[in-house]
Amino acid sequence: MKCLNVIQISDLHLTPHGQVPVHGQQYDPWTKLADIIVDMRRLPASPDLIVLTGDLIHNGSADDYQRLHAIVHTMEAEFGCHVRALLGNHDSRQDFYDGYLPADPGPYYNGRMRIGNNDFYFLDSKVAGYEAGWLATEQLQWLGKHLRQAPTKRAFVFLHHPLDGPTMTNMHYAILQNTPALLSVLRGHNLGGVFSGHVHFPTSYVVGDNILNVVAGSAAYAIDCSDPQHHYVHESSSYQIITIDRGQVGVTVRQLMQQPTVIDELPIADTKFIKPAPAGY
């Protein structure tokens, strides 16, 4: 099996039509996405899969998602691969369904695809009204069923919200709230890694049964979350390349913009996990 290259672009926060970029950004996120596509053309190998891991449009309309879908269609034609999009907390589920998809998929938007000996799972951790993420019981059951049916395949899981880990201490209020439930489903299976975004800074850690977790930076802007109560926003843009070669996994960050000036500050009142969970989670 040849080496696979998976492009992960996270937290695009594309600006809805007629609005201005959030957090005082001076560079249009649509332009940042265009710059990422230009940079992808310079790569020595074309991607085998492109995954957009949530926060696609910042509170956009169906027309905004239709505009993004046109760009995705062009990317698929140019690079000759599938582009899979996930929902993030800033996405509008119904507008995404109306503007991006041919049909309403139901209460959550997930999926699976196979490339060679590798299975890629795309999970929906968005819950309306919450910044944090959860995975519904039905979705966890669906994931467990497919993992059991393909024990010889290497599994790669993508979702918007990161799992809990040693670099997520200041982010408990915002990450995947039922991390133990997901780890229970993944236990004992052939995992290549879990890939997420959401927190706007890149990090990686190992949790559970030595499962690699890689969190991507944002295509739109970076957030310094090292101070628990004060998070600082910077103009930035990055994406990452996941290389899968004979069972080994490596990640390369492509940093296209990184400016030191603070353009906004986010006060955080409480960094603890959210309780109680929404009904059904």
C-alpha positions, -999 to 999 in steps of 0.1 A, spaced: 0 0 0 14 34 -10 20 62 15 -12 82 22 -13 119 27 -43 134 45 -48 171 47 -66 184 78 -79 220 77 -96 230 109 -116 260 123 -119 279 90 -144 304 106 -153 317 72 -171 351 73 -208 351 64 -218 373 35 -221 410 45 -203 406 78 -168 413 90 -142 387 103 -145 379 140 -120 390 167 -108 420 146 -90 399 120 -75 421 93 -72 392 68 -103 377 54 -107 340 64 -118 332 28 -85 346 16 -67 324 42 -84 294 28 -75 303 -7 -38 307 4 -40 272 20 -52 258 -13 -23 276 -31 2 261 -7 -13 226 -12 -5 229 -49 32 233 -39 33 201 -20 54 172 -35 25 148 -32 -12 153 -38 -36 145 -10 -55 113 -8 -81 128 14 -89 163 27 -108 167 60 -123 200 72 -127 195 110 -155 219 119 -162 256 125 -166 260 87 -186 292 87 -188 314 117 -226 314 123 -233 314 85 -264 309 64 -273 282 38 -259 305 11 -226 307 28 -224 269 30 -233 267 -6 -204 290 -14 -181 267 6 -195 237 -12 -186 252 -45 -150 256 -33 -149 220 -20 -162 207 -54 -133 226 -71 -108 211 -46 -121 176 -52 -117 181 -90 -83 197 -88 -67 173 -63 -86 142 -73 -97 132 -38 -126 133 -15 -131 163 8 -150 155 40 -165 183 62 -174 180 99 -195 203 120 -181 225 148 -198 245 176 -199 277 155 -216 259 126 -254 261 120 -265 225 116 -297 233 96 -280 259 73 -252 234 67 -277 207 58 -296 231 36 -267 247 18 -240 220 17 -258 186 16 -281 170 -10 -303 156 18 -309 160 55 -290 132 72 -308 133 105 -298 143 141 -261 142 135 -237 141 105 -211 113 106 -196 89 81 -170 64 72 -147 58 42 -120 33 33 -88 38 16 -68 6 12 -63 -9 46 -73 23 65 -108 32 77 -115 69 83 -144 78 106 -159 113 107 -179 120 139 -203 148 148 -195 162 183 -216 194 179 -244 200 204 -267 230 198 -262 257 224 -229 245 237 -193 254 229 -182 220 243 -188 187 225 -205 154 232 -210 122 212 -244 108 213 -249 72 225 -263 61 191 -232 76 174 -209 57 197 -228 25 191 -225 31 153 -187 36 157 -182 5 179 -202 -17 154 -181 -7 124 -148 -10 144 -158 -46 154 -167 -54 118 -133 -44 104 -107 -56 130 -79 -58 105 -83 -22 92 -64 7 108 -89 32 121 -85 70 120 -111 91 138 -118 128 130 -141 151 150 -142 188 160 -137 186 197 -105 173 212 -104 144 237 -93 152 272 -55 149 277 -25 164 295 -25 196 274 -62 202 278 -63 212 315 -73 248 308 -99 237 282 -121 212 301 -151 235 296 -147 234 258 -135 200 248 -153 166 243 -172 161 276 -177 124 273 -141 114 264 -142 83 286 -172 70 266 -153 74 233 -121 58 248 -142 28 259 -154 23 224 -119 26 209 -103 3 234 -88 -28 219 -91 -17 183 -64 -9 158 -63 29 161 -40 50 140 -50 82 158 -77 107 167 -76 141 150 -95 172 161 -93 210 162 -115 236 180 -90 250 205 -70 270 179 -36 258 190 -17 227 178 -9 200 203 -5 162 205 -8 136 233 -13 99 240 -43 87 261 -63 56 266 -47 25 251 -17 45 238 -40 63 213 -23 92 195 -44 124 197 -34 153 174 -51 187 176 -48 210 146 -43 247 148 -68 270 130 -69 281 94 -83 315 106 -67 326 139 -47 313 168 -56 314 205 -30 314 233 -48 294 261 -19 291 285 -36 315 310 -67 297 323 -88 329 327 -75 350 298 -72 336 263 -55 358 237 -63 358 199 -36 363 173 -38 366 135 -26 333 122 -33 305 96 -22 269 95 -32 234 84 -15 200 87 -5 170 67 -11 135 82 13 110 66 3 73 69 30 49 58 28 11 65 11 16 98 33 45 109 17 80 114 34 114 112 20 149 112 35 181 97 22 215 105 21 240 76 22 275 93 13 301 67 8 331 90 17 338 126 16 373 140 26 382 176 2 410 182 -29 403 203 -60 412 184 -86 401 210 -89 387 245 -114 361 257 -122 361 294 -129 326 308 -149 324 340 -147 287 347 -125 260 331 -142 230 346 -161 203 328 -198 211 321 -225 194 342 -251 181 337 -248 168 301 -276 175 276 -304 149 274 -293 119 253 -256 123 260 
